[in-house]
Amino acid sequence: MTTQSMRQAAAKSSGPDIADWRPEDPAFWQSTGQHIARRNLWISIPNLLVAFAVWLMWGIITVQMMNLGFPFSQAELFTLTAIAGLMGATFRIAASFFIRLAGGRNTIFFTSLLLMIPAFLTGLGLQDKQTPLWYFQLCAFLSGIGGGNFACSMSNISSFFPKSRQGTALGLNAGLGNFGVTSSQILIPLVMMGGIFGAAAGSPMVLVKDSGWLLGKIVAGTPTWVQNAGFLWGLLLIPMVAAAWFGMNNLQTVTPNHGGTLKACAKILYLWSLTAIVGAIGLYLYLPAPSGLGVLNMWLALPLILGANLLLMKLAAFGEMKANISKQFEIFRNKHTWSMTALYIVTFGSFIGFSMALPLSITVIFGFSHVPDASGVLTHTLKNPNAPSALTWAWIGPFVGALIRPLGGWISDKFGGSIVTQIISLVMVGASAAVGWVMLQAWQSAQPEQYFPLFMGLFVLLFAASGIGNGSTFRTIGVIFDRQQAGPVLGWTSAVGAYGSFIAPVVIGAQIKAGSPQLAMYGFAAFYAVCLLLNWWFYLRKDAEIHNP
């Protein structure tokens, strides 16, 4: 590359909109591309981290609402985590198309800006115990925007890096972004302990039940600023939004005509409004009374919401948007879209699902002594004085899974995504089945805490394997699909995988209620085994159409 051509490339690669983008050209990448790509990556990561934190904050907030005596039943509080989980996955469907329609800078800026709404509304609502349930349900619904942000964030970053570096880049973006899970579990209990935002954030409430945090118990009677859980993320989003606006770029090679910032934001708002309509109807049909009709079970509600969302997007699109969406819908004709969707459920679906379900499992399985009554029937109501605290231990698994995810991308860049996926799937088959066995032993024991170290060790292994697999599956997508399709496929697979945040807690909770918690983990192990064979058939066997060791 001559000095003159380098200057011309630099000129076309400056400003918010970049016209010349050739990451597969070594000279361009070395002189210009890598600096721009890394800047966009390091702005994308904290935006995604805070988005995850807002999405998943309800798992901690609802526990503290219960400890503070908010006038809601456990079932009503469960609707908040269910709504946030379901909408986080559902919003991803539309978000997977945003980068091609609106541009990377415009999308990350606007979606992070929108996320400030549920963050601040949640803080305001938590100042008063008389705030109605529908208000918190609305906040949880809008918090799903944070889950949706993952799809557009990953789609955007994949466009900036050459294929040889996508595993590492996507692993960093997703892995460090996934620390939002751990951040919620650690920081929210911490910031609730003091009036760190001053009088403007409102007065404290007093705990009516013992609570806890990373380092131990918080006794009843302690003043608690539960509203800080919302204000914390709302305030952190302010510099994140500014960084996205001033530091990120739209790639015109990916988005030839986003139409300007206002038009791009209007496209995002329009498609997310359609998604919100579908999600609201689906939740109303799924949630039990009085929040909904309760006429659909989970296995009917999820595919109906998915299908209706895609159909409405296709039918309601108009003008240039219609042609763009129709072009991106071509990914559904490719069988590898569906195989990679299944494999991503194994990895990210497990990571996010177990993140939501682990606190419940610790509390119910190890929080009680399981002893027979006078007639010999096993009971599970006697409080275990030696029970481990969920708030002390539950963060470790997601922390390990997020921390190790960039390593999965790096290893996959070196050795191939599919072979890494094969190894971790085998590990997850064994670990999941073993967790099921440990759950059974603990569920039948008067001293279940004796099984807790093995339980936690196996769950950490599951999180580590799923974290590595998150990086390897995204690396495989980068190899299989061209640059125009890789982004939408990344978004789609991440959307379906995110339903794990809804499925895993429901399945594990239902099996615990039925007295057979081990069956949930045995079922997951069977699913992992099927996907292990799927991965081998499509990408590792000798005559595979795409051999990707």
C-alpha positions as CSV (number, residue, x, y, z in Angstrom):
1,M,0.0,0.0,0.0
2,T,1.6,3.3,-1.1
3,T,1.7,6.4,1.1
4,Q,-0.8,8.2,-1.1
5,S,-3.3,5.2,-0.9
6,M,-2.8,5.0,2.8
7,R,-3.8,8.7,3.2
8,Q,-6.8,8.2,1.0
9,A,-7.9,5.2,3.0
10,A,-7.4,7.2,6.3
11,A,-9.6,10.0,4.9
12,K,-12.4,7.6,4.0
13,S,-12.1,6.0,7.4
14,S,-12.6,9.1,9.5
15,G,-15.7,10.6,11.0
16,P,-18.8,8.8,12.3
17,D,-19.5,7.2,8.9
18,I,-16.7,5.1,7.4
19,A,-16.9,4.5,3.6
20,D,-13.7,2.5,3.1
21,W,-13.5,-0.6,5.3
22,R,-11.3,-3.6,4.3
23,P,-10.4,-5.6,7.4
24,E,-9.2,-8.6,5.4
25,D,-6.6,-6.5,3.6
26,P,-3.5,-6.8,5.8
27,A,-2.0,-3.4,4.8
28,F,-5.3,-1.6,5.5
29,W,-5.8,-3.5,8.8
30,Q,-2.3,-2.6,10.0
31,S,-2.3,1.0,9.0
32,T,-5.9,2.0,9.7
33,G,-8.4,-0.7,10.5
34,Q,-7.1,-2.2,13.8
35,H,-7.1,1.2,15.6
36,I,-10.7,2.0,14.7
37,A,-11.9,-1.6,15.4
38,R,-10.3,-1.6,18.8
39,R,-11.8,1.7,19.8
40,N,-15.3,0.6,18.8
41,L,-14.7,-2.7,20.7
42,W,-13.6,-1.0,24.0
43,I,-16.6,1.4,23.9
44,S,-19.0,-1.5,23.0
45,I,-17.9,-3.6,26.0
46,P,-18.9,-1.3,28.9
47,N,-22.2,-0.5,27.1
48,L,-23.0,-4.2,26.9
49,L,-22.0,-4.8,30.5
50,V,-24.4,-2.2,31.8
51,A,-27.1,-3.5,29.4
52,F,-26.7,-7.0,30.9
53,A,-26.8,-5.5,34.4
54,V,-30.1,-3.7,33.8
55,W,-31.6,-6.7,32.2
56,L,-30.8,-9.1,35.0
57,M,-31.1,-6.8,38.0
58,W,-34.6,-8.1,38.9
59,G,-33.3,-11.4,40.3
60,I,-31.6,-9.4,43.1
61,I,-34.2,-6.6,43.4
62,T,-37.1,-9.0,43.9
63,V,-35.3,-10.8,46.7
64,Q,-34.8,-7.5,48.4
65,M,-38.4,-6.4,47.8
66,M,-39.4,-9.5,49.7
67,N,-37.0,-8.8,52.5
68,L,-38.3,-5.2,52.8
69,G,-41.9,-6.2,53.0
70,F,-43.3,-5.0,49.6
71,P,-46.9,-6.1,49.5
72,F,-46.5,-8.6,46.7
73,S,-46.7,-12.4,46.8
74,Q,-43.7,-14.6,45.7
75,A,-45.7,-15.5,42.5
76,E,-46.2,-11.8,41.7
77,L,-42.5,-11.1,42.2
78,F,-41.7,-14.0,40.0
79,T,-43.5,-12.3,37.1
80,L,-40.9,-9.5,37.2
81,T,-38.0,-11.9,36.5
82,A,-40.1,-13.8,34.0
83,I,-41.0,-10.7,32.1
84,A,-37.5,-9.4,32.0
85,G,-36.1,-12.7,30.9
86,L,-38.6,-13.3,28.2
87,M,-38.4,-9.8,26.8
88,G,-34.6,-9.7,26.9
89,A,-34.6,-12.6,24.5
90,T,-37.6,-11.4,22.4
91,F,-36.1,-7.9,21.9
92,R,-33.0,-9.6,20.5
93,I,-34.9,-10.8,17.4
94,A,-35.4,-7.3,16.1
95,A,-32.0,-6.1,17.4
96,S,-30.2,-8.7,15.3
97,F,-31.2,-6.6,12.2
98,F,-30.4,-3.2,13.6
99,I,-26.8,-2.8,12.4
100,R,-27.7,-3.4,8.8
101,L,-30.6,-1.0,9.0
102,A,-29.3,1.8,11.3
103,G,-25.5,1.5,11.6
104,G,-23.3,0.5,14.5
105,R,-22.8,3.9,16.1
106,N,-26.4,4.9,15.8
107,T,-27.6,1.6,17.2
108,I,-25.4,1.3,20.3
109,F,-25.9,5.0,21.1
110,F,-29.7,4.8,20.9
111,T,-30.3,1.4,22.5
112,S,-28.1,2.5,25.5
113,L,-30.0,5.8,25.7
114,L,-33.4,3.9,25.7
115,L,-32.1,1.7,28.6
116,M,-31.9,4.7,30.9
117,I,-35.7,4.8,30.9
118,P,-36.2,1.5,32.9
119,A,-33.2,2.1,35.0
120,F,-34.4,5.5,36.3
121,L,-38.1,4.4,36.4
122,T,-37.1,1.4,38.6
123,G,-35.2,3.7,41.0
124,L,-38.2,6.0,41.3
125,G,-40.7,3.2,41.8
126,L,-38.6,1.5,44.5
127,Q,-38.7,4.6,46.7
128,D,-42.3,3.7,47.8
129,K,-43.8,0.4,48.9
130,Q,-47.2,1.5,47.6
131,T,-46.0,1.6,44.0
132,P,-48.3,-0.8,42.1
133,L,-47.2,-4.1,40.6
134,W,-48.0,-3.0,37.0
135,Y,-45.5,-0.2,37.3
136,F,-42.7,-2.7,38.2
137,Q,-43.9,-5.1,35.5
138,L,-43.6,-2.2,33.0
139,C,-40.0,-1.5,34.3
140,A,-39.1,-5.2,33.9
141,F,-40.6,-5.3,30.4
142,L,-38.5,-2.3,29.3
143,S,-35.4,-3.8,31.1
144,G,-35.5,-6.4,28.4
145,I,-34.0,-3.8,26.1
146,G,-30.7,-4.6,27.9
147,G,-31.0,-8.3,26.8
148,G,-31.8,-7.2,23.3
149,N,-28.6,-5.0,23.1
150,F,-26.4,-8.1,23.0
151,A,-27.6,-9.1,19.5
152,C,-26.8,-5.7,17.9
153,S,-23.6,-5.3,19.9
154,M,-22.2,-8.7,18.7
155,S,-23.4,-8.1,15.1
156,N,-21.7,-4.7,15.1
157,I,-18.3,-5.9,16.4
158,S,-18.2,-8.9,14.0
159,S,-18.2,-6.4,11.1
160,F,-15.1,-4.5,12.4
161,F,-12.6,-7.4,12.6
162,P,-11.1,-9.9,10.1
163,K,-12.3,-13.5,10.3
164,S,-9.0,-14.5,11.8
165,R,-9.5,-12.2,14.8
166,Q,-13.3,-12.5,15.3
167,G,-13.1,-15.2,17.9
168,T,-11.0,-13.1,20.2
169,A,-12.9,-9.9,19.5
170,L,-16.3,-11.4,19.9
171,G,-15.1,-13.3,23.0
172,L,-13.9,-10.1,24.6
173,N,-17.1,-8.2,23.8
174,A,-19.4,-10.9,25.0
175,G,-17.3,-12.2,27.8
176,L,-16.5,-8.8,29.4
177,G,-20.0,-7.7,28.6
178,N,-21.4,-10.7,30.4
179,F,-19.8,-9.5,33.6
180,G,-23.0,-7.5,33.8
181,V,-24.5,-10.7,35.3
182,T,-21.9,-10.7,38.1
183,S,-22.0,-7.0,38.5
184,S,-25.7,-7.1,39.3
185,Q,-25.2,-9.9,41.8
186,I,-22.3,-8.1,43.6
187,L,-22.9,-4.4,43.2
188,I,-26.6,-4.1,43.8
189,P,-26.5,-5.6,47.3
190,L,-23.5,-3.3,48.0
191,V,-25.0,0.0,46.8
192,M,-28.2,-0.7,48.7
193,M,-26.3,-0.5,52.0
194,G,-25.8,3.3,51.9
195,G,-27.4,6.6,50.7
196,I,-24.6,7.1,48.1
197,F,-26.8,9.2,45.8
198,G,-27.9,11.7,48.4
199,A,-31.3,13.0,49.3
200,A,-32.4,13.1,45.7
201,A,-32.5,9.3,45.7
202,G,-35.0,9.2,48.5
203,S,-35.1,7.8,52.1
204,P,-34.1,4.3,53.1
205,M,-36.4,1.5,54.1
206,V,-35.8,-0.9,57.0
207,L,-35.3,-4.7,56.4
208,V,-38.0,-6.8,57.9
209,K,-36.1,-10.0,57.1
210,D,-32.5,-10.8,57.2
211,S,-30.7,-10.2,53.9
212,G,-27.1,-10.6,52.7
213,W,-24.3,-9.6,50.4
214,L,-21.0,-10.9,49.1
215,L,-19.3,-11.0,52.6
216,G,-22.2,-12.2,54.8
217,K,-25.5,-11.5,56.4
218,I,-27.3,-8.2,56.8
219,V,-29.7,-8.4,59.7
220,A,-33.3,-7.3,59.9
221,G,-33.7,-3.7,61.0
222,T,-30.9,-2.4,58.8
223,P,-31.7,0.7,56.7
224,T,-31.6,-0.2,53.0
225,W,-31.7,2.0,49.9
226,V,-33.2,-0.5,47.4
227,Q,-33.9,2.3,44.9
228,N,-30.1,2.6,44.3
229,A,-30.4,-0.6,42.3
230,G,-32.0,1.4,39.5
231,F,-30.2,4.7,39.9
232,L,-26.8,3.0,39.8
233,W,-27.2,1.8,36.2
234,G,-29.0,4.9,35.1
235,L,-26.1,7.1,36.1
236,L,-23.5,4.8,34.7
237,L,-25.3,4.8,31.3
238,I,-24.8,8.6,30.9
239,P,-21.0,8.3,30.1
240,M,-21.6,5.1,28.1
241,V,-24.1,6.9,25.8
242,A,-21.7,9.8,25.4
243,A,-18.8,7.5,24.5
244,A,-20.9,5.7,21.9
245,W,-22.0,9.0,20.3
246,F,-18.5,10.5,20.1
247,G,-16.3,7.4,19.7
248,M,-18.1,4.8,17.6
249,N,-18.6,4.5,13.9
250,N,-21.1,3.4,11.2
251,L,-19.6,1.2,8.5
252,Q,-21.1,2.1,5.2
253,T,-19.9,-1.2,3.7
254,V,-22.3,-2.8,6.1
255,T,-25.0,-0.1,6.2
256,P,-24.9,1.7,2.9
257,N,-27.8,4.0,3.7
258,H,-28.9,4.4,7.3
259,G,-30.5,7.8,6.4
260,G,-28.9,9.8,9.2
261,T,-29.1,9.5,13.0
262,L,-32.7,10.5,13.4
263,K,-34.0,8.2,10.7
264,A,-31.8,5.4,12.0
265,C,-33.2,5.8,15.5
266,A,-36.8,5.9,14.2
267,K,-36.2,2.5,12.5
268,I,-35.0,1.0,15.8
269,L,-37.9,2.5,17.7
270,Y,-40.4,1.3,15.1
271,L,-39.1,-2.3,15.1
272,W,-38.9,-2.5,18.8
273,S,-42.4,-1.2,19.1
274,L,-43.6,-4.1,17.0
275,T,-41.6,-6.5,19.2
276,A,-43.1,-4.9,22.3
277,I,-46.7,-5.5,21.0
278,V,-46.0,-9.2,20.3
279,G,-44.2,-9.6,23.7
280,A,-47.0,-8.0,25.6
281,I,-49.7,-10.2,24.0
282,G,-47.5,-13.3,24.5
283,L,-46.9,-12.5,28.2
284,Y,-50.6,-11.8,28.7
285,L,-51.5,-15.2,27.4
286,Y,-48.7,-16.9,29.4
287,L,-48.7,-15.3,32.8
288,P,-51.2,-16.6,35.4
289,A,-54.0,-14.5,36.7
290,P,-54.3,-11.7,37.7
291,S,-51.3,-10.6,35.6
292,G,-52.5,-12.6,32.5
293,L,-54.8,-15.3,31.3
294,G,-52.4,-18.2,31.8
295,V,-53.8,-20.1,28.8
296,L,-50.3,-21.0,27.2
297,N,-47.6,-23.1,28.7
298,M,-43.9,-22.2,28.2
299,W,-43.3,-24.6,25.3
300,L,-46.2,-23.1,23.3
301,A,-45.7,-19.4,24.3
302,L,-42.0,-19.3,23.2
303,P,-42.4,-20.5,19.6
304,L,-45.5,-18.5,19.1
305,I,-43.8,-15.3,20.3
306,L,-40.8,-16.0,18.1
307,G,-42.9,-16.8,15.0
308,A,-45.3,-13.9,15.4
309,N,-42.4,-11.5,15.9
310,L,-40.7,-12.5,12.7
311,L,-43.9,-12.5,10.7
312,L,-44.9,-9.0,12.0
313,M,-41.5,-7.6,11.2
314,K,-41.7,-8.9,7.7
315,L,-45.3,-7.7,7.1
316,A,-45.0,-4.3,8.7
317,A,-41.6,-3.3,7.1
318,F,-41.9,-0.8,4.3
319,G,-39.7,1.0,1.8
320,E,-36.0,0.3,1.9
321,M,-36.4,-1.3,5.3
322,K,-38.6,-4.0,3.7
323,A,-36.0,-5.0,1.1
324,N,-33.3,-5.0,3.8
325,I,-35.2,-7.2,6.2
326,S,-36.2,-9.6,3.4
327,K,-32.6,-9.9,2.4
328,Q,-31.6,-10.7,5.9
329,F,-34.4,-13.3,6.3
330,E,-32.4,-15.4,3.8
331,I,-30.4,-16.8,6.8
332,F,-33.4,-18.9,7.6
333,R,-33.0,-20.9,4.4
334,N,-29.6,-22.0,5.5
335,K,-29.5,-25.2,7.5
336,H,-26.4,-24.0,9.3
337,T,-28.4,-21.2,10.9
338,W,-30.5,-23.8,12.7
339,S,-27.6,-26.0,13.6
340,M,-25.6,-23.1,15.1
341,T,-28.8,-21.9,16.9
342,A,-29.0,-25.3,18.7
343,L,-25.3,-25.2,19.6
344,Y,-25.6,-21.7,20.9
345,I,-28.4,-22.8,23.2
346,V,-26.0,-25.3,24.6
347,T,-23.5,-22.5,25.4
348,F,-25.1,-19.1,26.0
349,G,-28.5,-20.6,26.8
350,S,-26.9,-22.6,29.6
351,F,-24.8,-19.7,30.9
352,I,-27.7,-17.3,31.2
353,G,-30.2,-19.9,32.3
354,F,-28.0,-21.3,35.1
355,S,-27.2,-17.7,36.1
356,M,-30.9,-17.1,36.8
357,A,-31.6,-20.6,38.3
358,L,-28.6,-21.1,40.5
359,P,-29.7,-18.8,43.4
360,L,-33.1,-20.6,43.5
361,S,-31.4,-24.0,43.5
362,I,-29.1,-23.1,46.3
363,T,-31.9,-21.6,48.4
364,V,-34.4,-24.4,48.0
365,I,-32.2,-27.5,47.9
366,F,-29.6,-26.5,50.6
367,G,-31.7,-24.1,52.6
368,F,-33.9,-26.8,54.2
369,S,-33.3,-30.1,56.0
370,H,-35.0,-32.8,54.1
371,V,-36.4,-35.2,56.7
372,P,-39.3,-37.7,56.7
373,D,-42.4,-37.0,58.7
374,A,-44.2,-39.5,61.1
375,S,-45.6,-41.4,58.1
376,G,-42.2,-41.6,56.4
377,V,-43.0,-39.0,53.7
378,L,-40.0,-36.8,53.0
379,T,-40.6,-33.1,53.9
380,H,-38.8,-30.0,52.8
381,T,-39.9,-27.3,55.2
382,L,-37.5,-27.4,58.1
383,K,-35.0,-24.6,57.9
384,N,-31.4,-25.7,57.6
385,P,-29.2,-23.8,60.2
386,N,-26.1,-24.6,58.2
387,A,-27.4,-23.5,54.8
388,P,-25.1,-21.7,52.5
389,S,-26.2,-18.2,51.4
390,A,-27.2,-17.9,47.8
391,L,-26.0,-14.2,47.7
392,T,-22.6,-15.3,48.9
393,W,-22.0,-18.1,46.4
394,A,-24.3,-17.7,43.3
395,W,-22.1,-15.0,41.6
396,I,-19.1,-17.3,41.3
397,G,-20.4,-19.4,38.4
398,P,-21.4,-16.5,36.1
399,F,-18.1,-14.7,37.0
400,V,-16.1,-17.7,35.9
401,G,-18.2,-18.2,32.7
402,A,-17.8,-14.5,31.7
403,L,-14.1,-14.4,32.6
404,I,-13.2,-17.5,30.5
405,R,-15.3,-16.6,27.5
406,P,-12.5,-14.5,25.7
407,L,-10.2,-17.5,26.2
408,G,-12.7,-19.6,24.3
409,G,-12.6,-17.2,21.4
410,W,-8.8,-17.1,21.4
411,I,-8.5,-20.9,21.6
412,S,-11.0,-21.3,18.7
413,D,-9.0,-18.8,16.6
414,K,-6.0,-21.1,17.1
415,F,-7.5,-24.6,16.8
416,G,-11.0,-24.2,15.2
417,G,-14.4,-23.5,16.7
418,S,-16.1,-26.8,16.2
419,I,-13.5,-29.0,17.9
420,V,-13.7,-26.7,21.0
421,T,-17.5,-26.9,20.9
422,Q,-17.2,-30.7,20.7
423,I,-15.0,-30.9,23.8
424,I,-17.0,-28.5,25.9
425,S,-20.3,-30.3,25.0
426,L,-18.8,-33.6,26.2
427,V,-17.8,-31.9,29.4
428,M,-21.3,-30.4,29.9
429,V,-23.0,-33.8,29.3
430,G,-21.0,-35.3,32.2
431,A,-21.2,-32.3,34.5
432,S,-24.9,-31.8,34.0
433,A,-25.7,-35.4,34.8
434,A,-23.4,-35.3,37.8
435,V,-25.1,-32.2,39.1
436,G,-28.4,-34.0,38.8
437,W,-27.1,-36.9,40.9
438,V,-25.8,-34.5,43.6
439,M,-29.1,-32.6,43.6
440,L,-30.9,-36.0,44.3
441,Q,-28.5,-36.8,47.2
442,A,-28.9,-33.4,48.8
443,W,-32.7,-33.4,48.3
444,Q,-32.9,-36.7,50.3
445,S,-30.5,-35.6,53.1
446,A,-31.2,-34.0,56.5
447,Q,-27.7,-32.3,56.1
448,P,-27.7,-31.3,52.5
449,E,-24.9,-28.8,53.0
450,Q,-22.4,-31.8,53.0
451,Y,-23.0,-32.0,49.2
452,F,-22.7,-28.3,48.5
453,P,-19.0,-28.2,47.7
454,L,-19.4,-30.8,45.0
455,F,-22.6,-29.1,43.8
456,M,-20.8,-25.8,43.4
457,G,-17.7,-27.3,41.9
458,L,-19.7,-29.0,39.2
459,F,-21.8,-25.9,38.5
460,V,-18.6,-23.8,38.2
461,L,-17.4,-26.4,35.7
462,L,-20.6,-26.1,33.7
463,F,-20.2,-22.3,33.7
464,A,-16.6,-22.5,32.5
465,A,-17.5,-24.9,29.7
466,S,-20.4,-22.8,28.6
467,G,-18.2,-19.7,28.7
468,I,-15.6,-21.3,26.5
469,G,-18.3,-22.6,24.2
470,N,-19.8,-19.1,23.8
471,G,-16.6,-18.0,22.1
472,S,-16.2,-21.2,20.0
473,T,-19.7,-21.1,18.5
474,F,-19.3,-17.4,17.5
475,R,-16.0,-18.3,15.9
476,T,-17.7,-21.0,13.9
477,I,-20.4,-18.7,12.7
478,G,-17.7,-16.3,11.4
479,V,-16.2,-19.2,9.4
480,I,-19.5,-20.6,8.0
481,F,-21.2,-17.4,6.9
482,D,-20.1,-14.5,4.8
483,R,-19.8,-11.0,6.2
484,Q,-23.3,-10.0,5.1
485,Q,-25.0,-12.9,6.8
486,A,-22.7,-13.5,9.8
487,G,-24.1,-10.4,11.7
488,P,-27.8,-11.4,11.4
489,V,-27.0,-15.0,12.3
490,L,-25.0,-13.9,15.4
491,G,-28.0,-11.8,16.4
492,W,-30.6,-14.6,15.7
493,T,-28.7,-17.3,17.5
494,S,-28.1,-15.0,20.5
495,A,-31.8,-14.2,20.6
496,V,-32.9,-17.8,20.7
497,G,-30.1,-18.7,23.2
498,A,-31.2,-15.9,25.5
499,Y,-34.5,-17.7,26.1
500,G,-32.4,-19.9,28.4
501,S,-32.9,-17.1,30.9
502,F,-36.5,-18.0,30.9
503,I,-36.5,-21.8,30.3
504,A,-33.9,-23.0,32.8
505,P,-35.5,-21.3,36.0
506,V,-38.9,-22.5,34.9
507,V,-37.8,-26.1,34.3
508,I,-35.6,-26.4,37.4
509,G,-38.3,-24.7,39.5
510,A,-41.0,-27.0,38.2
511,Q,-38.9,-30.1,38.9
512,I,-38.0,-28.9,42.4
513,K,-41.7,-28.4,43.1
514,A,-42.4,-31.9,41.8
515,G,-39.7,-33.3,44.2
516,S,-37.4,-34.5,41.4
517,P,-34.8,-31.7,40.8
518,Q,-32.4,-34.1,39.3
519,L,-34.6,-34.7,36.3
520,A,-34.1,-31.2,35.0
521,M,-30.3,-31.6,34.9
522,Y,-30.6,-35.1,33.3
523,G,-32.8,-33.5,30.6
524,F,-30.2,-30.8,30.0
525,A,-27.5,-33.5,29.7
526,A,-29.6,-35.4,27.1
527,F,-30.0,-32.2,25.1
528,Y,-26.2,-31.6,25.2
529,A,-25.6,-35.1,24.0
530,V,-27.8,-34.6,21.0
531,C,-26.1,-31.3,20.1
532,L,-22.7,-33.0,20.5
533,L,-23.7,-35.4,17.7
534,L,-25.1,-32.5,15.7
535,N,-21.8,-30.6,15.9
536,W,-19.9,-33.7,14.9
537,W,-22.2,-34.5,11.9
538,F,-22.1,-31.0,10.4
539,Y,-18.6,-29.8,11.2
540,L,-16.2,-32.5,12.3
541,R,-16.9,-35.8,10.5
542,K,-14.7,-36.7,7.5
543,D,-17.3,-36.0,4.8
544,A,-18.8,-32.9,6.5
545,E,-20.0,-30.1,4.1
546,I,-18.1,-27.6,6.2
547,H,-15.1,-29.1,8.0
548,N,-14.2,-26.8,10.8
549,P,-11.9,-28.4,13.3
